[in-house]
């Protein structure tokens, strides 16, 4: 095993340096999976008096691989002078190489090491964790929501390492305060709390930054932009303005919020279609890409990294009705994604979900909608190629959605973007070919129902009732 070193922390928001004290990393007997972990944990040595002077018994470091942000996939525990590794995610599937993120948390102290490369040596994972950075939890406080106003959500992509943070109200709330860590996970806070500020921490070398907040309510989207900065890890706050709308859903007079669009479009069909893809903020943005049944984007899309298999298309571990495709002959009766595996529902919450194949066919039906192709470079959708799908239903002929030709992800590559589109639906293609799922596929000359390997990264356009 590689050797490990001990860590000291500085509360300055800057990268901390390392010393040379060695500690052994060993493998836990409780490991759930087939991997072993040969990980060197580098210590952190501050230039001034630190809050933490060294690793202590039962300290824990959480690990995520290849962009995952859900529950920790591997846990390192400090015990009897060494780090012991345990695989926490039994479905973990790693490629031959990639990147990991490490996180140490204790109370309000969060220290992270991101973008660290790992290599596979057989089933052994080799990596070095160093370059630790001190991070402060982000906090958002919203005040001034009009009395009786409920069912809203607030989002700001810039506040957590690209994935954004989101909070939602409950019935009857007029004020909300929540904390989130740098991975967008809720880290505490109180509801119906006083105050009207958001807090964030950056390196002292960073300048003033613009933060754009998006608030959604009853299918409409509103935005508010503000600037703020911090010095040497201290907190700075900016108040978010009061928010209220009139009977038409527009911000009331004097409001600093701007209506930027609607979250869904009612085409007069059986469901309402979202205005933009999961991970996007406008109709023409591509958004994120998801393997079928996975709820987080990642960097590598193939069978070796797919969540519900054991490394190949013939070793499926969920949504498998044919023993020839199941791991050790595994089968189940699942053909429709559970909400816990539905990228639309997990990312957007509420009643949002991925559409069914029947809802796809309803949208494709030329008696219901007109599909008009827009070439790359068009002026209406900021040069993004794709289809404008306009309703032909009585009373809804002025309604439309735009589906950008976002391409798809195969391995580490984005292919055919701005020329072809691929969108997942919530059902398997066929019980006998359960390694494939339903999608819609289009290019300039046609749009058709189709199928694709579940491991590839496709777009997701949510629907709601």
N, C-alpha and C positions, 0 to 999 in steps of 0.2 A: 504494500500500500504506500501511496505517497504520504509525505509528512504534512502536518498542519501547524499553524501558528496562531498566537493569541491576539486579541483585538482591543484597542483603546479607542474611544469615540471623542471627537470634537464637535461642539454644537455651533459650527460656523457655516454649514451648507457647502463646504468644499471637500474635495477628495482628500482622504487622509492617507498618510504614508504607512509603510509596513516595516516590521522588524523580523528577526530571524528565528524566534523561538519555535521549536517543532513539537507538534502533537500528532499522534497516530489516528488515522481514520479506519474504522472497522465496519463490518457488515452485521446488521441486526438479524437475529433468528426469526423475527416477525415479518421479514420482508414478504410482501404479498405477490410480487411478480418474479420474473425470470432474470432481471438485471442485477448486477453487482455494481458498486459505485466506488471508484478509485478517485476521490476528490480531495484536492489540496485546498485547505481553507487558510488563506493568508491573513495574518493579523493586521490590526490598524493601530498605528502609533501616532498620537497627536503631538503637536508642538507646544501645547499648553496643558494645564491641568484638565483632565477629562472626567466626565460623569461616570463612566464605566472603566474600571482599571484592568479588567481581564475577564476571560470566559469563566462562568460559574456553573456548578452542577445543575443539570436540567435546563440549561440554555438551549434554545431551539432555533435553527435556521431552516426556513422553508424554501423549497426550490420549485421553479416552474420552467418548463422546457418549450422552446419554439413558439413563444408568444402566448402560451396558455395563461389565463388570469383567474381561473376558478379556484377550487380548493387546492392546497399544495399537493404536488405530485410526488415529491420526495421530502422526507423530514430528516434533518441531521440533529441529533441530540447529544449534548456534551455530558458525558458520564465517565466518572473515574479517570479524568485526565485525558480523554480522547473523544473524538466525534464518532458516533455510531449512526449509520445510515439505514433508513427504512423506507421502502417504496409504499406510498400512501394511495397511489392510483393503480389499481390492478389492471386497468385497460391501457396503461401507458405504452405507447408505441413510438420508438425513436428511430430516426434515420441514421445514416452512417456518420453524420456530423450535423451540428446545429449550434444554437445558442441557448443559454439558460439565464435565469434571473434568480438571485438569492435575496432573502429578506430576513432581517432580525428585528423583532418587535419586543418592547418591554414598556408597558404603560404608554406614555406619549412619545417614547423614543422609537423611531423607525430608521433603520440603517439598511441600505440596499447596495447590491452589486449587480449591474445589468449588462446584458450583451456579452456574456462570457462564453467563449467557444468550448464546445465539448466534442470529443471524438469517441467513436465506438471501436473497441478492440474485442471482437467477438460479441459477447453479451456484457462486457464490462464497459462502464461509462467512465471516461477519463476527462477531468476538468480541473481548472484552478480558479478559485474564487478570490478576487482581490479588488482593489480600487473602490473600496467602500465609500459611500456618500451618506451623510446624515440628511434625513428628510423629516419635515414636520407635516402632520396630518392637515389636510385641507378642511376648511369649515365654511359652510354657506348658511347664512341666516336670511330668511325672507320675511318681510313684514309689510303690512299695509294692504294685504289682500282683502278685498271688500267683504263685509259680513255676509255669511251664507254662501260664499264662493268656494266651490270644492271641485275635486276631480281634475286638478292641474298637475303638470310635471315641469321641472326645470332642468335644463341641460347646458353644460359648458364643456366643449371638447378640450379646451386648452388647459384644463385644471388637473388632468391626470394622464400623463404619458401616452397620449394619443387615443386612449379608449374613452375618455370623457367620464363625467360623473352625472348622475341623475337622481333627483329626489321626487317623490310623489306625495300629494296630500291625501288625507283621509276625510271622510264626510264631516263637514262642519268646522274643519280647521281654518283658522285665519292667519296663523303664523307657523312657520316650520323652521327648525334648526337641526341640521345633521352634519356629521363629520364623515369624511371619506379618506382612505389612505391613497397613496399614489397609484394603486392599481384599480381605483374606482370601487373598491369594496367599502360597504358601510362600516364605520369605525366608532359608532356611538352618536351621541347628541340627544337633544330633547325636542319634543314637539310642543307646539303652542308656546314657544319661548319668546322672550323679549329680544329686541335687537333687529338690525337690518343691515348686515354687513357680510361680505365674503372675505375670507382670509386665505393667503397663499404664501409660499416661501420659495425663493429662488436664490441662486448664487449672487453674491454681492457684485459680481462683474456684469450681471445682466442689467439692461436698461429698462425703462418703462415699457410696459407691454399692454396691448389692447386685448381685452377679454370680451367675447360675444356670448351672451346668454340667450338661450331659446326657451320660451315658455309655451306650452301647448295646453289647450283647453277646448273641449267640445269639437275636436277636429280641426281647429285653427291654430296657426303658429305665429308667435310674436317674437321679436328680437329686441335686445338692448345691449349696446356696446359701451364699455367704460375702460379707462386706463388706470393702472396702478403699478407700484413697484415696491420692493423691499430692500433693506440694507443689512448685510451680515446676519442673515437668518432671522431677523426680527419680523414681527407680523405687521402687515399694513391692512387697512380695511377701506372699502368703498361701499357706500350704501346703494342698495338696489331700490329704484323708485317704486312707489305704490302702483299696483296694477288693478285695473277694473275695465270692464267693457260695457258697451251699450247693447240695446236689443238686437242690433245687427251683428254683434260680435266684434265691432271695431273698438279700439281703445277710446276711452272717454276723453273729452277736451282737456288739453294740458298734459296728457300722459306722455311719458318719454319712451314708451314701448311702441314698436312699429309692427303692424300686421304684415307678415312676409309670405303668407300663403296658407293653404289648407292642408291638413294632414291626410285627408282622404277625399276621394271623389265618388259620389253616388252616380253610377252610370245607368241606374235603373235595372240592374241585374240582381241576382240573389244575394250578393255581398257587396260591400263597399271596398274599393281598391285604394291602397295607399298612394300618396302623391309621389313618393320617392322610395328608393331601395333602402334596405337596412344598411346603416353605416353612412348614408348620404344625408345632405341637408337641402338638396334641391332636386327637381325632377331629372336634370341632365347629369348629375353626379353619378359615377359608377357605384359608389358605396363599397361595402365589404363583400368578400367571397367566402362561401361556406361549403364544406363537404356535407353531403346529405346526412342528417342526423347529428351534426355537430353544431354548436351554438357560438363558437368563437372563430374569428379569422386566424390564420396562421401563415407561416412562411413557406411551408412545403406540403403539397397536396399529392399524396400517392398512397398506395395500400400500406406501405411501411409506417406511415404516420396516422392512418385512419383509426378513429376511436373504437369502432365496433368490428374489429377483426384482429387476427393474430399475425398480421404481416402480409396477407395476400387475399385475393378476391375469393378464395375457396376456404377461408378460415373465419367466416363471419361469426360474431358472438351475440348479435341482436338483429332483429328484423330479418329472419332467415326461415323460410318454409321448405327448403330443399336441402336434404342432408349432404348432398354433393358439394354445397357451398358452405356448410357449417364447419366450425372448428371441432374436430373429432366427431363429426356427424351431428352437430348441434342443430336443432330446429326449434322454432317457436311459432306462434300463431299471429305474430305482429306484422301487419302490412301498412299501417298508417302511423306516422310519427306521433309519439306521445308528446304532450306539451313540454315536458322537460327536455326533449330533444329537438324542439321546434325553434329554429333560429329567430323567427319573427316574434314568437311569444316570449322567449327568454330575454331578447334584447329590448322589446318594446312594451311588454307586459299587457295588463288589462285584457281586452278581448281580442287582441291581435294574434294572428296565427298565419302559417303558410297556407296557400290555397290548395284545394283538392284538385284531382285531375278533372272532375266534373266541372268545377269552377273555371279551370283552364279552358276546357272545351267551350263553355258558355262565352268566354271572352273572345275566343278564336272564331266563333260562329259569325259568318259575314252577314247574317240576318240581324244580329244584335249590335255589331260594331264594325266600323270602317277602319282598316289598318293602312296608314299612309306612311311611306318610307321617307325619311329625311337624310340626305347624303352628308358625309363629313364636310365640314366647312359651312353648313347652313347658318343663316342669321337668326333663326327663331329659337334655336336651342344651343346657342353659344358654340356652334361648330361641331357639336356631338351628333354622330349618326345614331339613328334609332327609329322606332315606330311611334307615331302619334295614333293612339287608339281612341276613336271618337264614337260616342254612343249613337245608335240609331233608334233607341227606344223612345216612344212618345213621351214628351215632356222632359226629356233629358238630352236632346240633340246638341245642346251647347256644352256638354260635359265631355272631358277627355282626360286621358293620362298619357304620359310619355315614358316609353321603355327604352333606355339607352342601350346601344350595342356595346355592352361592357366586356365582351369576351369571356374567357374562363381561365382558371389556373390549373396547370398540369405540372406537378413537381414544384419547382421554384419559379416557374415562368408564367407570365400573363400573356395569353395568346389571343389573336383575332380581335383585340379591342378596337372599337370604332368601326367595325365592319360586320360583326356578328354578335348575337345575343343568346344567352343561355340562362334560363330561370328555373329554379327548382320548384317542385310541388310536393305535397306531403305524403304521397303514396308510392309504394314499390311499383316497378313497371309490370312485373309478372311474378307470380309465386314460384315459378320454376326457374326464373332468372333473377334471383333476389340480390345479386350483386349490382343491379342497375335500378335506378329510380326514375320516376316520371319528371319530365321537364318540358319547356317549350323552347324551340330552337328557331332562330330567324336570321335572315340576311336580306339584302335588298329586294330579292325576287320573290320571296315567300316566307311565311311563318307557319310552323307545323308543330303538332304534338310529337314529342320524341322521348328518348331515354338516354341516360348517361351513367357511366360508372360512378358509384356513390362516393368514391374517394376524391373526385375532382372538385375544384372550387368554383361554384356557380353563384349567380346573383339570387337574391331573395326579395320579392315584392309582397309585402304583407296584405292581408284582407281582414275585415271585421264585419260583424253582423250589422 
